Amino acid sequence: MVNKDGISSGTSVEEMELEEWEAVVETILDRVMHGTKAALPYLKASKDVITGANISIDGGWTAL
């Protein structure tokens, strides 16, 4: 299973509105947690190897 979600706003932190920031945080944290939580019972039942990895891409933030 690969549980990767992300969002790029294209806005600098200096110009970013709170609503835009909340969308970024929701996508990066909440959705990954919900997907992992939903999949864990099936992964545990499968008796296969479970490993974790952090997958990231560059360019998600605009420089200040």
N, CA, C and O of each residue as an XYZ file, in Angstrom:
256
protein
N       0.839     -1.166      0.000
C       0.000      0.000      0.000
C       0.888      1.234      0.000
O       1.857      1.310      0.754
N       0.565      2.169     -0.820
C       1.214      3.477     -0.793
C       0.143      4.482     -0.420
O      -0.871      4.610     -1.107
N       0.371      5.188      0.661
C      -0.588      6.181      1.125
C       0.090      7.538      1.034
O       0.719      8.001      1.986
N      -0.046      8.160     -0.116
C       0.609      9.440     -0.338
C      -0.425     10.447     -0.820
O      -1.180     10.179     -1.755
N      -0.450     11.564     -0.197
C      -1.366     12.625     -0.584
C      -0.624     13.939     -0.420
O       0.211     14.069      0.476
N      -0.906     14.887     -1.247
C      -0.227     16.165     -1.138
C      -0.972     17.248     -1.881
O      -1.905     16.990     -2.642
N      -0.540     18.446     -1.641
C      -1.166     19.597     -2.284
C      -0.106     20.686     -2.406
O       0.727     20.858     -1.516
N      -0.144     21.398     -3.483
C       0.746     22.527     -3.677
C      -0.115     23.753     -3.935
O      -0.862     23.805     -4.913
N      -0.008     24.726     -3.062
C      -0.865     25.898     -3.203
C      -0.325     26.898     -4.218
O      -1.098     27.636     -4.829
N       0.981     26.931     -4.402
C       1.570     27.897     -5.310
C       1.635     29.307     -4.734
O       2.016     30.250     -5.428
N       1.265     29.447     -3.475
C       1.269     30.751     -2.806
C       2.391     30.774     -1.780
O       2.645     29.775     -1.108
N       3.053     31.899     -1.661
C       4.088     32.007     -0.631
C       3.426     32.029      0.744
O       2.267     32.425      0.872
N       4.149     31.611      1.757
C       3.631     31.624      3.119
C       3.236     33.040      3.523
O       2.260     33.243      4.246
N       3.988     33.994      3.058
C       3.717     35.392      3.381
C       2.348     35.846      2.864
O       1.685     36.660      3.506
N       1.927     35.332      1.722
C       0.671     35.747      1.103
C      -0.486     34.768      1.356
O      -1.629     35.057      1.003
N      -0.194     33.624      1.960
C      -1.193     32.572      2.121
C      -2.252     32.948      3.151
O      -1.935     33.438      4.235
N      -3.514     32.710      2.797
C      -4.626     32.916      3.712
C      -4.804     31.675      4.584
O      -4.365     30.587      4.212
N      -5.439     31.832      5.729
C      -5.643     30.733      6.668
C      -6.396     29.567      6.026
O      -6.055     28.411      6.275
N      -7.398     29.843      5.216
C      -8.181     28.779      4.583
C      -7.313     27.918      3.671
O      -7.469     26.698      3.616
N      -6.402     28.566      2.961
C      -5.491     27.836      2.075
C      -4.549     26.959      2.889
O      -4.306     25.807      2.529
N      -4.015     27.500      3.990
C      -3.140     26.741      4.877
C      -3.879     25.530      5.447
O      -3.322     24.433      5.493
N      -5.121     25.718      5.878
C      -5.894     24.618      6.445
C      -6.124     23.512      5.412
O      -6.131     22.334      5.771
N      -6.311     23.863      4.148
C      -6.466     22.859      3.088
C      -5.182     22.056      2.911
O      -5.228     20.842      2.709
N      -4.044     22.730      2.987
C      -2.754     22.045      2.876
C      -2.585     21.067      4.038
O      -2.235     19.906      3.822
N      -2.828     21.518      5.252
C      -2.656     20.674      6.431
C      -3.630     19.497      6.392
O      -3.250     18.369      6.704
N      -4.885     19.755      6.010
C      -5.869     18.673      5.930
C      -5.416     17.594      4.952
O      -5.487     16.402      5.250
N      -4.956     18.018      3.801
C      -4.540     17.057      2.791
C      -3.339     16.251      3.255
O      -3.329     15.025      3.150
N      -2.344     16.926      3.760
C      -1.104     16.248      4.120
C      -1.278     15.351      5.344
O      -0.776     14.227      5.350
N      -1.964     15.812      6.362
C      -2.051     15.046      7.606
C      -3.313     14.203      7.720
O      -3.231     12.989      7.903
N      -4.457     14.822      7.616
C      -5.707     14.128      7.889
C      -5.985     12.994      6.908
O      -6.333     11.891      7.327
N      -5.840     13.244      5.635
C      -6.180     12.217      4.652
C      -5.259     11.015      4.731
O      -5.706      9.878      4.574
N      -3.985     11.250      4.971
C      -3.052     10.135      5.116
C      -3.415      9.310      6.347
O      -3.396      8.080      6.290
N      -3.743      9.963      7.451
C      -4.132      9.248      8.660
C      -5.392      8.427      8.437
O      -5.446      7.266      8.841
N      -6.403      9.003      7.804
C      -7.652      8.285      7.567
C      -7.447      7.082      6.640
O      -8.020      6.018      6.872
N      -6.647      7.245      5.611
C      -6.362      6.133      4.706
C      -5.616      5.006      5.388
O      -5.930      3.832      5.190
N      -4.621      5.368      6.198
C      -3.856      4.367      6.936
C      -4.749      3.640      7.930
O      -4.701      2.414      8.027
N      -5.550      4.374      8.656
C      -6.445      3.770      9.647
C      -7.419      2.794      8.989
O      -7.684      1.721      9.530
N      -7.946      3.161      7.832
C      -8.882      2.278      7.127
C      -8.202      1.010      6.610
O      -8.822     -0.053      6.587
N      -6.949      1.108      6.200
C      -6.249     -0.032      5.609
C      -5.624     -0.970      6.637
O      -5.417     -2.146      6.336
N      -5.319     -0.491      7.828
C      -4.595     -1.308      8.809
C      -5.257     -2.642      9.138
O      -4.546     -3.645      9.203
N      -6.553     -2.721      9.348
C      -7.134     -4.038      9.639
C      -6.885     -5.054      8.515
O      -6.644     -6.229      8.795
N      -6.940     -4.625      7.272
C      -6.709     -5.520      6.140
C      -5.235     -5.910      6.035
O      -4.911     -7.059      5.733
N      -4.358     -4.961      6.283
C      -2.925     -5.253      6.252
C      -2.537     -6.215      7.361
O      -1.757     -7.140      7.133
N      -3.068     -6.011      8.554
C      -2.768     -6.913      9.673
C      -3.306     -8.309      9.406
O      -2.637     -9.294      9.720
N      -4.489     -8.415      8.840
C      -5.097     -9.713      8.557
C      -4.369    -10.470      7.459
O      -4.437    -11.698      7.411
N      -3.674     -9.763      6.576
C      -3.013    -10.409      5.442
C      -1.749    -11.146      5.859
O      -1.267    -11.990      5.104
N      -1.204    -10.863      7.011
C       0.033    -11.476      7.522
C       1.249    -11.163      6.657
O       2.302    -11.778      6.825
N       1.115    -10.224      5.744
C       2.254     -9.815      4.922
C       3.094     -8.805      5.691
O       2.693     -8.318      6.748
N       4.246     -8.505      5.154
C       5.153     -7.550      5.771
C       4.555     -6.154      5.665
O       4.059     -5.761      4.609
N       4.607     -5.410      6.760
C       4.159     -4.021      6.769
C       5.382     -3.154      7.008
O       6.070     -3.306      8.017
N       5.653     -2.247      6.083
C       6.753     -1.310      6.250
C       6.226      0.095      6.070
O       5.169      0.304      5.474
N       6.963      1.047      6.585
C       6.566      2.442      6.469
C       7.617      3.228      5.711
O       8.809      2.926      5.767
N       7.155      4.230      5.009
C       8.067      5.103      4.276
C       7.437      6.478      4.174
O       6.214      6.616      4.158
N       8.265      7.470      4.108
C       7.808      8.837      3.911
C       8.182      9.252      2.503
O       9.362      9.366      2.170
N       7.171      9.478      1.678
C       7.397      9.865      0.285
C       7.109     11.356      0.161
O       6.049     11.829      0.570
N       8.050     12.083     -0.399
C       7.886     13.531     -0.518
C       8.338     13.974     -1.893
O       9.161     13.318     -2.532
N       7.794     15.095     -2.344
C       8.239     15.693     -3.593
C       8.750     17.095     -3.319
O       8.332     17.735     -2.355
N       9.631     17.561     -4.142
C      10.150     18.925     -4.005
C       9.199     19.893     -4.703
O       8.426     19.497     -5.576
N       9.261     21.146     -4.315
C       8.529     22.170     -5.022
C       7.141     22.426     -4.486
O       6.354     23.117     -5.133
N       6.812     21.888     -3.314
C       5.490     22.084     -2.770
C       5.243     23.471     -2.212
O       4.088     23.863     -2.048
N       6.281     24.218     -1.916
C       6.144     25.547     -1.325
C       6.848     26.564     -2.186
O       7.885     26.282     -2.787
N       6.290     27.721     -2.239
C       6.928     28.835     -2.918
C       7.840     29.551     -1.930
O       7.441     29.807     -0.794
N       9.045     29.874     -2.346
C      10.002     30.548     -1.455
C       9.479     31.925     -1.051
O       8.732     32.567     -1.789
N       9.887     32.357      0.130
C       9.499     33.697      0.611
C      10.171     34.774     -0.189
O       9.963     35.958      0.073
